[in-house]
Amino acid sequence: MSGAILNVADLQRAARRYLPRFAYRYLAGGAEDEHTLRGNRLAFNQWQFMPPVLRDASRRTLSIRLWQQELAAPLLIAPTGYNGMLRYQADLMLARSARAFGIPYIQSTVSTASLEEIAADGQGQHWFQLYVLRDRQVTSGLLQRAQAAGCDTLVLSVDAVHFGNRERDRRSYRRPMKLSLASLCDVALHPRWLWHTLRPAGMPGFGNLQPYLPAERQRGLSGAAYFAREMDAALNWQTLDWVRQCWPGKLLVKGILHPQDARQALDAGADGIVLSNHGGRQLDGSVAPISLLPAVRAACGPTATILIDSGFRRGTDVVKALALGANAVLIGRPLLYGVALAGQAGATQALRIFSEEIDRTLAQLGCSSVQELGPHLLRPVNER
Ligand code: FNR
C-alpha cells in the first residue's frame, strides 16, 4: 500500500480506485439518498472538545475491560457480510488482524468464511453476529456451531429484518444477483482485484450457510438469495426472549436507536446493546447513533454496556463517543477498505490509524486512559 495513506479517507480513496465499481458501491453505499450515511459523519461536529491543560498525560494506555475481557483498544471489528467479494479469505485476514491487535472480531452470519474456519485458524476474541432465520432449527444450529467454535459473545442484529433500499448498490445489477453488462466490463478493468479475489473454483463460498444450501442451489437460487428469503421478517421481542434462552453466553442487541428500546433490551436479559444505524444502509433519514448516545446512556444507567457504530472514521470520533458514555466502538467500512487493498496488513493499518489517533487525542485532552474521559471534556456546539 502506498506510503501516502495517513488516514481513513486516504484508505477509502485508494479502495475506490482498486475495487471494481460493483464491489465499491456495495461496500461504501448507503440507503436511498444517503442522508443518514452523510449525517453519521456530520453528527460528530455537534460536540467540540474543551481540552484541559497542564495535566501529565505522558504515559497512556488505550486498553479497556468489557465484562471479563481485556481489549487492547476500545475498538471491535464490526460484522460485515460477503467480505469475500473484496478479497479472497478477507474474513480470515480480519480475524487475524483483530487477534494480533487484541480486540474482538465479530463474524457475520453471512460471512464468506465459516465459523469453523475462523476458529481453526487460531484463538482470539471471536464473537458471532446472528441474523435470525425463519427456520429456527437452522438458527439454533448456527448458535450451537458458534458455541462450539469458541464464541462467548453473541451479537443479535435486529435492524436489517427488512432490507434497506441501497440504490447505489442496485445500479450494478441487471436483476437481483446478476451483474449488468457495464459492471462485468468494469470488473475486467480491475485485474489486481481479480487476481486477489477470484480463485479457479469461482466465486467464494457461502460460509456459515453453505451446509443448508444444496437443495436451494438446485432450484437456481444463489446463497445470497437463499439468505434474503430466509431472513425472519417477523422478528419481535419474543424472538429476543427465544435467543436469550438459546444462548448461555453474553448477548448484545445490535441496531438499536431508540433509548426506550435500549432499556427494554436490557430488561429482557441482554448484556448490552450496540447503538447503530447499520452504517446508514437501512432506513435513510434515521438519526446518527452518536446524537442519541447521551439519552441512551441516561436510559440504561451508568453500568450498562453500550457499544456504538456508524460513521466512525477518526480517533476523535471514537473519543467523543467514549466521553459521551460508550464503552467501545465497532468499526465497519474502514477495516474493509484496508482488507480489500492489502489483506491482513491493510486491516491492521486501519486499526493502527485509529489507535494512533485515539492515543494522540487522549494526550491532547490530558488523559492517561480511556477511563478518564467524560462529558466534562465536551461542549455541544450550539450551547451558549
Ligand atoms: C455491514 N453491516 C452488517 N451488520 C450486521 O450485523 N451483519 C452484517 O452481515 C453486516 N454486513 C455489512 C456489510 C457491509 C459491506 C457494511 C458496510 C456493513 C453493518 C456493520 O456491522 C456496521 O453496523 C456498520 O458498518 C458501521 O458503520 P461504518 O463503520 O461502516 O460507518
Residues whose N, C-alpha, C, O or C-beta is under 5 A from the ligand:
A	BS01	FNR	Y26 L27 A78 P79 T80 G81 S108 V110 Q129 S157 S276 H278 G279 D309 S310 G311 F312 L330 I331 G332 R333
